[in-house]
Amino acid sequence: MSDFLFVNHGSATILTPLTEAARDWVADHLPDDALTFGGGVVIELRYVDNILEGLTDDGLTVTQ
């Protein structure tokens, strides 16, 4: 099982934490006022690569 589910809807992307480690990572690395949708965090396209790189560098996994 992956730590995150990443879905690209074109103009908006959603990163959903699926594990406790993923929820902790989100709490530690993303802003408290980040927009959420359906349990995931909405991320602007320009930030996606850096966020995905950061979480994988920290040993977490992502399913797209």
C-alpha positions as CSV (number, residue, x, y, z in Angstrom):
1,M,0.0,0.0,0.0
2,S,1.3,3.5,-0.9
3,D,1.5,6.3,1.6
4,F,-0.2,8.8,-0.8
5,L,-2.6,8.8,-3.7
6,F,-1.9,11.5,-6.2
7,V,-4.5,12.5,-8.8
8,N,-4.0,15.1,-11.5
9,H,-7.3,16.7,-12.6
10,G,-5.6,19.1,-15.1
11,S,-5.9,22.5,-13.4
12,A,-5.9,21.0,-9.9
13,T,-4.1,18.2,-8.3
14,I,-5.0,16.3,-5.1
15,L,-2.6,14.6,-2.8
16,T,-4.4,12.3,-0.4
17,P,-2.5,10.9,2.6
18,L,-3.4,7.2,3.1
19,T,-1.2,6.3,6.1
20,E,-0.4,7.8,9.5
21,A,3.1,8.5,8.2
22,A,1.7,10.4,5.3
23,R,-0.7,12.4,7.5
24,D,2.3,13.3,9.7
25,W,4.3,14.4,6.7
26,V,1.5,16.6,5.5
27,A,1.2,18.2,8.9
28,D,5.0,18.8,9.0
29,H,5.5,20.0,5.5
30,L,2.4,21.6,4.1
31,P,0.7,24.9,5.3
32,D,-2.0,24.5,7.9
33,D,-4.3,26.6,5.8
34,A,-3.8,24.5,2.6
35,L,-7.0,23.9,0.7
36,T,-8.4,20.4,1.2
37,F,-10.9,18.4,-0.8
38,G,-12.2,14.9,0.0
39,G,-9.5,14.2,2.5
40,G,-6.7,15.3,0.2
41,V,-4.7,18.5,-0.2
42,V,-5.2,20.5,-3.3
43,I,-1.8,21.4,-4.8
44,E,-1.1,23.9,-7.6
45,L,0.7,22.3,-10.6
46,R,3.8,24.5,-10.1
47,Y,4.4,22.9,-6.7
48,V,3.7,19.3,-7.5
49,D,7.2,18.2,-8.5
50,N,8.9,19.7,-5.4
51,I,6.3,18.2,-3.1
52,L,6.5,14.7,-4.7
53,E,10.2,14.8,-4.6
54,G,10.3,15.9,-1.0
55,L,8.0,13.1,0.2
56,T,9.8,10.4,-1.8
57,D,13.1,11.7,-0.5
58,D,11.7,11.2,3.0
59,G,11.0,7.5,2.1
60,L,7.2,7.8,1.4
61,T,5.5,6.2,-1.6
62,V,3.0,7.6,-4.1
63,T,0.4,6.0,-6.3
64,Q,-0.8,8.0,-9.3
